[in-house]
């Protein structure tokens, strides 16, 4: 197995065994047994022997990418076979030309139950000859002989939008550790312990995959039921599937070697991918992670194991201390989520077991830890899944932290000069969290992705950042002047005097506008011609409400109530909801609070709402449709909102309305709740998020008290582009003329009945869009709290007649780029 040119098999991540270099084109059963699984690509089969041993036979390496071409499967799952029966026939010549290698691993995938006591290797063998001898561990033979009668298994289709990545893997592992028996997830011929987050990630389970959850031991049934329930809940990121899609062609593996420095472009401008917005000027500071030397040979198993445990404890204590800090760099929510993922990896039993197995073989703790982490790093990179590959940074980060602890070294947090723009091949989360944010002007990396943990941290810290600039970023010398325009996706190297002056002017103007806006944050937003515009803030907690008031918001135009309903097994009752809504209303000090009723479904799943399988969740049970599907939940929520004092502070807003009938159905439930509580009046409005609602706004406005446009979903539906698809992200722009026409039609329909129109989607926080929205007829903007002062300042600079002229021109454009060009010329 050591000679298999694949880290997954050579590192024994799936178990121990032998590797065969085949001279013929037929795979036969090595013993009597039952076919446990056949991979859909036809290149692998798992056999469960009569003794309970599970034997994976994987023909060739990286042959899954062939999609079944060159293979003929001769058995089916559940079929009994005898030693020598044919399992798979394959075209040896074809595989020799197309596969990475013909090497065929034969692996015992339940090594916790069986060990190999003798095997033939380094010699020629024939089908039907001796291969290996197994011995059961701890009575496994007796317990498994009766067809693994104590093992419980259940199939489940994965509803998680992004498959089983770091966060759900950590949650599954945390749950699995609460049960005494063995638990595992099986995908085709691959199997991983449910207690191992890294092992689960290495399965590369995607949305819509069917997997099998297995468990053994006294509490096996409870373990399987609990893990299946957790997976089916969607863990807050579910998307229901009706039928499994055909597997996509496997993308090329992401390179594992550091990028080589490349020549700078002639104009000195590097193009990258936005990771965190902003503009900055500074000097290059290159961060190169120095190699950490580890000795291969250990000083005895007891000594090395103790050293590894001590190092792990030291790093764990440091991570826990960082997680407990309040108001630390990185934003509490983002920082704590990332540190929690790091803790889950650090406590991964498979990583520790692999490191200890190497220590037992005479290796040092550092060598064992590096090899264990390195094997999983290569496995994750080889999956070709960019989201999984971005988690590699977390593993490398932990590898370095533990190795430094083993060597007795302190963290090498660099002392950075003010105005530093960090340059690196890839930046690790701990490097950014350990740096002084006051001196970092930005960072740019040669590689990395926009959804990596370090990108999330940068956005939370307010640090402009670009990723995927390529090897040229590594050719920039320390101290070189740089202009980092993250919004424009560019890094200008050694700018000339005019470019530097222009950037300094732009930055100074931005900073001055921001400072002036914050100084006048609590003044009303009135245009030059005297038109009053309300600027509210979107909220989801008491903390958000306090931030809104601090930034001058005049109320909350959108309270997202999902924070009460997600990540729990039962819905909140009326009393709990009433307490939470009252606390937020109190934090707003009497200012208006518009409460959106429950908006789940699609990409937001609640475990206690088993939404039926849907081929397209974005077009299925979402928003108001869920509320009308489960009206008892709607009535409970409406009663809780009505209990908030003083009466009249809260308004109610219904999401995802597509027809007047839906509004009427909600109003009927509301009237019933009002009668029960003796409430006489409360305003009921709707969110305009569907084209159907926009084009019938005149009909809806006849019975709604107000309309508020959710531009995020409206844009997605108008353009028929999934806003969660990274390939389409750059093309989804709410200033597209088609979206603006929907907003215009909404405002016109509302005007017929004298209703006001607000915007609570992302477009409200885009200062460039403010004059167009006002020109179209919007009179209320609900933004993020931080941007509210700048939106109010922008309103004060505008004349409504000029805005109306600009809006009319925008509706006649052919692209969002043309619209933004108009705004820029207008003076955005």
C-alpha positions in Angstrom: 0.0 0.0 0.0 2.9 2.4 0.7 3.7 2.2 -3.0 0.3 3.2 -4.2 0.7 6.7 -5.9 -2.2 8.1 -4.1 -2.2 9.7 -0.7 -5.6 8.4 0.3 -4.6 4.8 -0.1 -0.9 5.1 0.7 -1.9 6.9 3.9 -4.4 4.2 4.7 -7.2 6.7 5.1 -9.7 4.1 4.1 -8.0 1.2 5.8 -5.1 -1.2 5.4 -4.6 -3.8 2.7 -2.5 -4.5 -0.4 -2.1 -2.9 -3.9 -2.3 -5.1 -7.0 -0.8 -4.2 -10.4 -3.2 -6.2 -12.7 -2.1 -8.1 -15.8 -5.6 -9.2 -16.7 -9.0 -7.5 -17.2 -11.2 -9.2 -14.6 -11.7 -8.5 -10.9 -13.0 -11.6 -9.0 -14.2 -12.1 -5.4 -11.3 -12.8 -3.0 -13.7 -14.7 -0.7 -17.3 -15.6 -0.1 -19.6 -12.7 0.8 -22.3 -10.3 -0.1 -21.8 -7.2 -2.4 -22.2 -4.3 0.0 -21.9 -1.5 -2.6 -21.0 -0.9 -6.2 -19.7 2.5 -7.1 -21.9 4.3 -9.7 -18.8 4.8 -11.9 -18.3 1.0 -12.0 -14.7 1.1 -11.0 -15.0 -0.1 -7.4 -16.9 -2.6 -5.4 -17.1 -3.4 -1.6 -17.7 -7.0 -0.4 -18.8 -7.9 3.1 -17.3 -11.3 3.9 -19.1 -13.8 6.0 -16.9 -13.0 8.9 -18.0 -9.3 8.8 -14.9 -7.9 7.1 -15.6 -5.2 4.6 -13.2 -5.4 1.6 -13.0 -2.5 -0.9 -11.5 -3.3 -4.4 -10.8 -0.1 -6.3 -9.7 -0.8 -10.0 -7.0 1.8 -10.9 -6.4 5.3 -9.5 -8.5 8.3 -10.3 -10.7 6.1 -12.5 -13.9 7.6 -11.1 -13.3 10.4 -13.6 -13.9 8.0 -16.5 -17.6 7.9 -15.6 -17.9 4.1 -16.1 -16.2 4.0 -19.5 -14.0 0.9 -19.8 -15.8 -1.0 -17.0 -18.5 -3.6 -17.0 -20.0 -4.4 -13.6 -21.2 -8.0 -13.3 -22.8 -7.9 -9.8 -25.4 -5.9 -8.0 -25.6 -4.6 -4.4 -27.0 -7.3 -2.1 -25.9 -10.2 -4.3 -24.2 -13.2 -2.7 -20.9 -14.3 -4.4 -18.4 -17.1 -3.9 -14.7 -16.8 -4.1 -13.6 -16.5 -7.7 -16.9 -15.1 -9.0 -16.4 -12.3 -11.4 -17.2 -8.8 -10.0 -16.0 -6.3 -12.6 -14.5 -6.7 -16.1 -12.4 -3.8 -17.5 -10.5 -2.8 -20.6 -6.9 -3.0 -19.5 -5.5 -1.2 -22.5 -8.0 1.6 -22.3 -7.3 2.2 -18.6 -3.6 2.1 -19.2 -4.0 5.1 -21.6 -6.6 7.0 -19.6 -6.1 6.3 -15.9 -3.5 7.8 -13.6 -2.4 4.3 -12.7 -3.6 0.7 -13.0 -2.7 0.0 -9.4 -5.7 -1.6 -7.7 -5.9 -1.3 -3.9 -7.7 -4.0 -1.9 -8.6 -2.4 1.4 -10.1 -3.7 4.7 -12.3 -0.7 5.4 -13.3 -1.7 9.0 -9.8 -1.9 10.6 -11.4 -1.3 14.0 -12.8 -4.8 13.7 -10.1 -6.7 11.8 -6.3 -6.6 11.5 -4.1 -8.2 8.8 -1.8 -10.7 10.4 -0.3 -12.0 7.1 -0.2 -10.9 3.5 1.6 -11.7 0.3 3.3 -8.7 -1.3 6.2 -7.8 -3.5 5.6 -10.9 -5.6 3.4 -12.2 -8.4 0.0 -13.6 -7.4 -2.8 -15.3 -9.3 -6.6 -15.1 -9.0 -7.6 -17.7 -6.4 -4.3 -17.7 -4.7 -3.5 -16.5 -1.1 -3.7 -12.7 -0.6 -4.1 -11.9 3.1 -5.2 -13.4 6.4 -7.4 -11.4 8.8 -7.9 -11.7 12.6 -11.0 -10.3 14.4 -10.4 -7.8 17.1 -12.3 -7.8 20.4 -14.7 -10.5 19.4 -15.7 -8.8 16.2 -16.0 -12.1 14.4 -18.6 -13.4 16.7 -20.5 -10.1 16.6 -20.3 -9.8 12.8 -20.6 -13.4 11.7 -24.4 -13.4 11.6 -24.4 -10.9 8.7 -23.4 -8.0 10.9 -26.7 -8.3 12.7 -25.9 -5.7 15.2 -25.2 -3.0 12.6 -28.0 -0.7 11.8 -28.0 1.3 8.5 -30.3 3.8 6.8 -30.1 5.6 3.5 -30.5 9.4 3.3 -30.5 11.9 0.5 -28.3 14.9 1.4 -30.3 18.2 1.4 -27.4 20.4 2.3 -26.9 23.1 -0.4 -23.1 22.7 -0.4 -22.8 19.1 0.6 -21.0 17.9 3.7 -18.3 20.6 4.1 -16.5 21.8 7.2 -19.4 23.1 9.3 -21.9 20.2 8.8 -19.0 17.7 9.1 -18.1 19.1 12.5 -21.7 19.0 13.7 -22.1 15.3 12.6 -18.9 14.4 14.3 -19.9 16.2 17.5 -23.2 14.2 17.5 -21.6 10.9 16.7 -19.2 11.2 19.7 -22.2 11.2 22.0 -22.9 7.5 21.1 -20.8 4.6 22.4 -20.8 2.4 19.3 -19.1 2.8 15.9 -20.8 5.1 13.5 -19.9 5.8 9.8 -21.1 7.4 6.6 -20.9 5.3 3.4 -20.9 6.7 -0.1 -20.6 4.1 -2.7 -17.3 2.3 -2.0 -16.1 5.0 0.3 -16.6 5.0 4.1 -15.6 7.4 6.9 -16.0 7.4 10.6 -18.8 9.8 11.6 -16.6 11.0 14.4 -14.0 12.4 11.9 -14.8 15.8 10.4 -11.9 15.5 8.1 -12.8 12.0 7.0 -16.4 13.1 6.3 -15.2 16.0 4.2 -12.9 13.7 2.3 -16.0 11.7 1.2 -16.9 14.8 -1.0 -20.6 14.3 -0.4 -22.6 16.8 -2.5 -26.1 18.1 -2.5 -28.5 15.4 -3.7 -26.1 12.5 -3.0 -27.6 9.4 -1.4 -25.5 8.2 1.5 -25.8 5.4 4.1 -25.5 6.1 7.8 -24.4 3.0 9.7 -23.9 2.3 13.4 -23.2 -0.7 15.7 -23.4 -1.3 19.4 -26.2 -1.1 22.0 -27.4 2.4 20.9 -26.9 1.8 17.2 -30.6 2.5 16.3 -30.6 5.8 18.3 -27.3 6.8 16.7 -28.5 6.2 13.1 -31.8 8.0 13.8 -30.1 11.0 15.3 -27.5 11.4 12.6 -30.1 10.9 9.8 -32.3 13.5 11.5 -29.4 16.0 11.7 -28.6 15.5 8.0 -32.2 15.7 6.9 -32.7 18.9 8.9 -30.3 20.7 6.5 -28.5 22.3 9.4 -29.6 25.7 8.3 -28.4 25.3 4.7 -30.8 22.7 3.3 -32.2 22.6 -0.2 -34.6 19.8 -0.9 -34.0 17.5 -3.8 -36.5 15.5 -5.8 -34.3 13.4 -8.0 -30.6 13.0 -7.9 -28.8 14.8 -10.7 -26.3 13.1 -12.9 -22.8 13.5 -11.5 -20.9 16.4 -13.0 -17.6 15.7 -14.7 -14.8 15.8 -12.2 -12.9 19.1 -12.4 -9.2 19.1 -12.5 -7.6 18.8 -9.0 -6.4 22.1 -7.5 -2.7 22.4 -7.5 -1.0 21.5 -4.3 2.5 23.0 -5.0 3.1 26.7 -4.1 2.9 29.0 -7.2 6.1 30.1 -8.7 6.7 33.8 -9.0 5.7 35.2 -12.4 6.6 38.4 -14.3 4.5 41.5 -13.6 2.3 42.7 -16.4 3.6 45.6 -18.5 1.1 48.1 -17.0 1.8 47.0 -13.5 -1.8 46.1 -12.8 -2.7 42.7 -11.4 -6.3 41.4 -11.6 -7.8 39.3 -8.9 -11.1 38.2 -7.3 -12.8 40.3 -4.7 -12.6 38.8 -1.2 -13.5 41.8 0.9 -14.4 45.3 -0.4 -12.5 48.6 0.0 -9.7 50.8 -1.4 -6.3 51.2 0.3 -2.9 52.6 -0.4 0.1 51.0 1.3 3.4 49.2 1.0 4.0 45.6 0.2 4.9 43.3 3.1 5.6 39.8 1.9 4.6 37.0 4.3 6.3 33.7 3.6 5.7 30.9 6.0 9.1 29.4 7.0 9.5 25.7 6.9 9.2 23.9 10.2 11.8 21.2 10.5 10.7 17.9 12.1 12.9 14.9 12.8 11.6 11.6 11.4 12.8 9.2 14.1 11.1 9.4 17.5 12.5 8.9 21.0 10.1 6.3 22.1 6.3 5.8 21.8 5.4 7.0 25.3 7.6 10.2 25.0 6.3 11.1 21.5 2.6 10.5 22.3 2.9 12.6 25.4 4.6 15.4 23.4 1.8 15.3 20.8 -1.0 15.4 23.4 0.7 18.3 25.2 1.1 20.3 21.9 -2.6 19.6 21.0 -3.7 20.8 24.4 -1.6 24.0 24.1 -3.1 24.8 20.7 -6.6 23.9 21.9 -6.3 26.2 24.9 -5.1 29.0 22.7 -8.0 28.6 20.2 -10.5 28.4 23.1 -9.1 31.6 24.6 -9.3 33.4 21.3 -12.9 32.2 20.8 -13.9 33.6 24.2 -12.6 37.1 23.5 -15.2 39.8 23.0 -14.8 42.4 20.3 -11.6 40.8 19.0 -10.4 41.5 15.4 -12.4 39.5 12.9 -16.0 40.1 14.1 -17.3 37.9 16.8 -19.6 35.8 14.7 -17.2 35.1 11.9 -14.2 34.6 14.2 -15.9 32.3 16.5 -17.4 30.2 13.7 -13.9 29.7 12.2 -12.3 28.9 15.5 -15.0 26.3 16.2 -14.2 24.6 12.9 -10.5 24.6 13.9 -11.4 23.0 17.3 -13.4 20.3 15.5 -10.4 19.5 13.2 -8.0 19.5 16.2 -10.2 16.9 18.0 -10.6 14.7 14.9 -10.0 11.2 16.1 -8.8 10.0 12.7 -6.0 12.5 12.5 -4.9 11.6 16.0 -5.1 7.9 15.3 -3.0 8.2 12.1 -0.4 10.3 13.9 -0.2 7.7 16.8 0.1 4.8 14.4 3.2 6.4 12.9 4.5 7.2 16.4 4.0 3.5 17.2 6.1 2.7 14.2 9.0 4.7 15.6 8.3 8.1 14.1 8.4 11.4 16.0 5.3 13.2 17.0 6.0 16.0 14.5 6.5 13.6 11.7 3.3 11.7 12.6 1.2 14.8 12.8 2.6 16.3 9.6 2.0 13.0 7.7 -1.5 12.6 9.1 -2.6 16.2 8.2 -0.7 16.0 4.8 -2.6 12.9 3.7 -5.9 14.6 4.3 -4.7 17.8 2.6 -3.8 15.9 -0.5 -7.1 14.0 -0.4 -9.2 17.2 -0.1 -7.3 18.9 -2.9 -7.6 15.9 -5.1 -11.4 16.0 -4.8 -11.5 18.9 -7.3 -14.1 20.6 -5.1 -13.1 24.2 -4.6 -15.1 24.7 -1.5 -13.4 21.7 0.1 -10.0 22.8 -1.2 -10.5 26.2 0.6 -10.7 24.3 3.9 -7.2 23.0 3.2 -6.0 26.3 4.6 -7.5 25.5 8.0 -5.7 22.1 8.1 -2.4 23.6 7.1 -2.9 26.3 9.7 -3.5 23.7 12.4 -0.5 21.6 11.2 1.8 24.6 11.7 0.4 25.6 15.0 0.8 22.1 16.5 4.3 21.7 15.0 5.4 25.0 16.5 4.0 23.9 19.9 5.9 20.7 19.6 9.1 22.7 18.9 8.5 25.0 21.8 8.2 28.0 19.5 5.9 30.9 20.2 3.6 32.3 17.5 5.7 34.2 14.9 3.3 37.2 14.6 5.1 39.7 12.5 5.6 43.2 13.7 4.1 45.1 10.8 4.6 48.8 9.8 1.5 51.0 9.5 -0.1 50.8 6.0 1.0 47.2 5.3 -0.6 45.5 2.4 0.2 41.8 3.0 1.3 39.6 0.1 1.4 35.8 0.3 0.9 32.7 -1.7 -2.0 32.0 0.6 -2.8 33.6 4.0 -3.8 31.5 6.9 -6.7 32.4 9.3 -4.4 32.5 12.4 -2.0 34.8 10.6 -4.7 37.4 10.0 -6.3 37.0 13.4 -2.9 37.4 15.1 -2.0 40.6 13.3 -2.8 44.1 14.5 -5.7 45.2 12.3 -4.8 48.9 12.9 -1.7 48.6 10.7 -3.1 46.4 7.9 -4.2 48.3 4.9 -5.2 45.2 3.0 -3.9 41.9 1.7 -3.6 40.2 -1.7 -2.8 36.5 -2.3 -1.6 34.6 -5.3 -4.1 31.8 -4.7 -7.1 31.4 -2.4 -10.8 31.7 -2.9 -13.5 34.3 -2.1 -15.3 31.9 0.3 -12.3 30.9 2.3 -12.2 31.5 6.0 -9.5 34.2 5.6 -11.7 36.0 3.1 -14.7 35.9 5.6 -12.4 37.2 8.3 -11.2 40.1 6.1 -14.7 41.2 5.4 -15.6 41.0 9.1 -12.5 43.1 10.0 -13.2 45.7 7.2 -9.8 44.9 5.5 -9.8 45.2 1.7 -8.7 42.0 0.1 -8.1 40.3 -3.2 -7.4 36.6 -3.9 -6.3 34.6 -6.9 -3.9 37.2 -8.3 -1.5 34.6 -9.7 2.2 34.1 -9.4 3.0 37.8 -10.3 1.9 38.8 -6.8 4.9 36.8 -5.5 7.3 38.9 -7.6 6.5 42.2 -5.8 9.4 43.3 -3.6 9.0 44.3 0.0 8.3 48.0 0.4 6.9 48.5 -3.1 4.1 51.1 -3.2 0.7 49.5 -3.9 -2.9 50.6 -4.7 -5.3 47.9 -3.7 -8.8 48.5 -5.3 -10.7 45.4 -4.1 -14.0 46.7 -5.5 -12.4 47.0 -8.9 -10.5 43.7 -8.6 -7.1 45.3 -9.2 -3.7 45.7 -7.5 -1.6 48.5 -9.0 2.2 47.9 -8.4 4.5 50.9 -8.1 2.0 53.5 -9.3 3.2 56.6 -10.9 2.6 60.0 -9.2 -0.7 60.8 -11.0 -2.2 57.4 -10.2 -1.1 57.7 -6.6 -2.4 61.2 -6.3 -5.8 60.1 -7.9 -6.0 57.2 -5.5 -5.1 59.4 -2.5 -7.8 61.9 -3.5 -10.4 59.1 -3.9 -9.5 57.6 -0.6 -9.5 61.0 1.2 -12.9 61.8 -0.3 -14.3 58.5 0.8 -13.0 58.9 4.3 -14.1 62.5 4.5 -17.6 61.6 3.2 -17.8 58.8 5.7 -16.6 61.0 8.6 -19.1 63.7 7.7 -21.9 61.2 7.3 -21.2 59.7 10.7 -21.1 63.2 12.3 -24.6 63.9 10.9 -25.9 60.4 11.3 -28.8 61.4 13.6 -30.0 64.2 11.4 -33.1 63.4 9.2 -32.6 62.5 5.5 -34.2 65.3 3.4 -33.4 66.0 -0.2 -32.4 69.5 -1.3 -35.9 70.1 -2.5 -37.4 69.1 0.9 -38.5 65.5 0.2 -38.3 63.4 3.4 -36.8 59.9 3.0 -36.8 57.4 5.8 -33.6 55.5 6.4 -34.0 52.4 8.5 -31.7 49.4 9.2 -32.2 45.7 8.8 -31.9 43.8 12.0 -31.9 40.2 13.4 -31.1 40.7 17.1 -31.0 43.2 20.0 -27.3 43.8 19.1 -28.3 44.7 15.6 -31.0 47.1 16.9 -28.5 48.9 19.1 -26.1 49.2 16.2 -28.9 50.7 14.1 -29.7 53.4 16.7 -26.0 54.2 17.1 -25.7 54.7 13.3 -28.6 57.0 13.1 -31.2 54.6 11.7 -34.8 55.8 12.2 -36.1 52.4 12.9 -35.9 48.8 11.5 -37.3 48.3 8.1 -36.7 44.5 8.3 -36.5 42.3 11.3 -35.4 38.8 10.2 -37.2 36.5 12.6 -35.4 33.3 11.3 -32.9 33.7 14.1 -35.5 32.4 16.4 -36.5 29.4 14.3 -33.4 27.9 12.8 -30.8 25.6 14.4 -33.2 24.1 16.9 -35.4 21.0 17.0 -38.7 22.6 17.9 -40.2 26.0 17.0 -40.3 28.8 19.5 -43.5 29.2 21.4 -45.5 32.4 21.6 -44.0 33.6 24.9 -40.4 33.2 23.7 -41.1 35.0 20.5 -42.9 37.8 22.3 -40.0 38.3 24.7 -37.5 38.5 21.8 -39.6 40.9 19.8 -40.2 43.1 22.8 -36.5 43.3 23.6 -35.7 44.4 20.1 -38.5 47.0 20.2 -37.2 48.3 23.5 -33.7 48.6 22.0 -35.2 50.8 19.2 -36.6 53.1 21.9 -40.0 53.4 20.3 -38.9 53.7 16.7 -40.8 51.7 14.0 -40.1 48.0 13.8 -41.2 46.1 10.7 -41.3 42.4 11.5 -41.1 40.0 8.6 -42.9 36.7 9.3 -41.0 33.5 9.1 -39.1 33.2 5.8 -37.7 29.6 5.6 -37.5 27.1 2.8 -35.2 27.2 -0.2 -31.7 27.7 1.3 -33.0 28.0 4.9 -34.3 24.8 6.5 -35.8 24.1 9.9 -35.6 20.5 11.3 -39.2 20.5 12.5 -40.6 21.5 9.1 -40.1 18.4 6.9 -40.6 20.2 3.6 -41.5 17.6 0.9 -38.8 16.9 -1.7 -38.7 19.6 -4.4 -36.9 19.6 -7.7 -36.3 23.4 -7.4 -36.4 24.6 -3.8 -36.1 28.2 -4.8 -39.4 27.9 -6.6 -41.1 25.7 -4.0 -42.3 26.1 -0.4 -40.7 29.4 0.6 -41.7 32.4 2.7 -45.5 32.9 3.0 -46.1 29.5 1.3 -44.6 27.8 4.3 -46.6 29.9 6.7 -49.9 29.0 4.9 -48.8 25.4 4.7 -48.4 25.4 8.6 -50.9 28.1 9.7 -50.5 27.3 13.4 -46.9 28.5 13.2 -48.1 31.7 11.5 -50.8 32.4 14.0 -48.4 31.9 16.9 -46.0 34.3 15.4 -48.7 36.9 14.7 -50.0 36.7 18.2 -46.4 37.2 19.6 -45.9 40.3 17.4 -49.3 41.8 18.4 -48.2 41.5 22.1 -45.3 44.0 21.7 -45.8 47.3 23.5 -46.5 50.1 22.8 -49.1 48.9 20.3 -48.5 50.3 16.9 -44.7 50.3 17.1 -44.6 47.0 15.1 -45.7 46.6 11.6 -46.0 43.1 10.0 -44.5 42.2 6.6 -45.1 39.0 4.6 -42.3 37.6 2.5 -42.5 36.0 -1.0 -46.0 37.1 -1.9 -46.9 36.2 -5.5 -50.7 36.8 -5.5 -53.4 38.8 -3.7 -54.9 35.5 -2.5 -51.8 34.9 -0.3 -52.1 38.3 1.3 -55.8 37.7 2.0 -55.1 34.4 3.6 -52.5 35.9 6.0 -54.9 38.8 6.8 -57.6 36.3 7.8 -55.3 34.7 10.3 -54.2 38.1 11.5 -57.8 39.2 12.0 -58.5 36.2 14.1 -55.4 36.8 16.3 -56.4 40.5 16.7 -59.9 39.5 17.9 -58.4 37.1 20.4 -56.1 39.7 21.9 -58.4 42.7 21.6 -56.1 44.5 19.1 -57.9 46.9 16.8 -55.2 48.0 14.3 -51.8 46.9 13.0 -50.3 47.6 9.6 -49.8 44.6 7.3 -47.4 45.0 4.3 -45.8 42.7 1.8 -42.3 42.1 0.4 -42.1 42.4 -3.4 -39.6 39.7 -4.3 -41.3 37.9 -7.3 -41.9 39.3 -10.7 -45.6 38.3 -10.2 -45.9 40.6 -7.3 -44.1 43.5 -9.1 -46.4 43.4 -12.2 -49.5 43.1 -10.0 -48.4 45.7 -7.5 -51.5 47.8 -8.2 -53.7 44.9 -7.2 -51.7 44.0 -4.1 -51.4 47.7 -3.0 -55.2 47.9 -2.9 -55.2 45.7 0.2 -51.6 46.0 1.6 -50.7 48.8 3.9 -47.2 49.2 2.4 -44.8 47.5 -0.1 -41.1 46.8 0.6 -38.9 45.4 -2.2 -36.5 42.6 -1.5 -34.0 43.2 -4.2 -31.9 40.1 -3.5 -34.6 37.6 -4.4 -36.2 39.9 -7.0 -33.0 40.1 -8.9 -32.5 36.4 -8.8 -36.0 35.7 -10.1 -36.0 38.4 -12.8 -32.6 37.4 -14.2 -33.2 33.6 -13.7 -29.8 33.4 -12.0 -29.1 31.6 -8.7 -27.5 34.1 -6.4 -25.7 31.2 -4.6 -23.9 30.1 -7.8 -20.3 31.5 -7.7 -20.1 31.2 -11.5 -22.9 33.7 -11.9 -22.1 36.0 -9.0 -20.4 38.6 -11.1 -23.4 38.9 -13.4 -26.1 39.3 -10.8 -26.6 43.1 -10.4 -29.7 44.6 -9.0 -29.1 47.7 -11.2 -29.9 45.6 -14.2 -32.5 47.6 -16.2 -35.0 44.6 -16.0 -34.9 44.8 -12.2 -35.2 48.5 -12.2 -38.3 48.3 -14.4 -39.8 45.9 -11.9 -39.1 48.4 -9.1 -40.6 51.2 -11.2 -43.8 49.1 -11.9 -44.1 48.4 -8.2 -43.9 52.1 -7.3 -46.4 53.0 -10.0 -48.8 50.4 -8.7 -48.5 51.5 -5.1 -49.0 55.2 -6.1 -52.5 54.4 -7.4 -53.6 53.5 -3.9 -51.4 56.0 -2.0 -49.1 53.3 -0.5 -45.5 53.9 0.3 -42.7 51.8 -1.1 -39.5 50.8 0.6 -36.4 48.8 -0.3 -35.0 46.4 2.3 -32.7 44.3 0.0 -29.1 44.7 -0.7 -29.7 47.5 -3.2 -30.7 49.8 -0.4 -27.2 49.7 1.0 -25.6 50.5 -2.4 -25.0 54.2 -2.2 -24.6 54.4 -6.0 -28.3 53.2 -6.4 -29.8 55.8 -4.0 -30.6 58.5 -6.6 -32.2 55.9 -9.0 -34.3 54.4 -6.2 -35.6 57.8 -5.2 -36.2 58.8 -8.8 -38.3 55.6 -9.3 -40.5 56.6 -6.3 -39.0 54.8 -3.3 -39.4 56.7 0.0 -37.9 54.3 2.5 -34.6 52.6 2.5 -33.6 49.9 5.0 -29.9 49.3 4.9 -27.2 47.6 6.9 -26.6 49.6 10.1 -23.0 50.5 9.2 -23.9 52.2 5.8 -27.0 54.1 7.1 -25.1 57.3 7.8 -23.7 57.4 4.3 -27.0 56.7 2.7 -28.6 59.5 4.7 -25.8 61.8 3.6 -26.3 60.8 0.0 -30.0 61.6 0.2 -29.2 65.1 1.5 -27.1 65.8 -1.6 -29.9 64.9 -4.1 -32.6 66.8 -5.9 -35.7 64.7 -6.6 -36.3 66.1 -10.0 -32.8 65.3 -11.1 -33.2 61.8 -9.6 -36.4 61.2 -11.6 -34.6 62.2 -14.8 -31.7 59.9 -14.0 -34.1 57.0 -13.3 -35.9 57.5 -16.6 -32.5 57.3 -18.4 -31.5 54.2 -16.4 -34.7 52.4 -17.5 -33.7 52.9 -21.1 -30.2 51.3 -20.7 -29.3 47.9 -21.9 -27.0 46.6 -19.1 -26.2 47.2 -15.5 -22.8 48.5 -16.5 -24.4 51.2 -18.5 -26.6 52.1 -15.6 -23.6 52.4 -13.3 -21.9 54.5 -15.9 -24.8 56.9 -15.8 -24.7 57.1 -12.0 -21.0 57.8 -12.1 -21.5 60.6 -14.5 -24.4 61.9 -12.3 -22.0 62.2 -9.4 -22.2 59.0 -7.3 
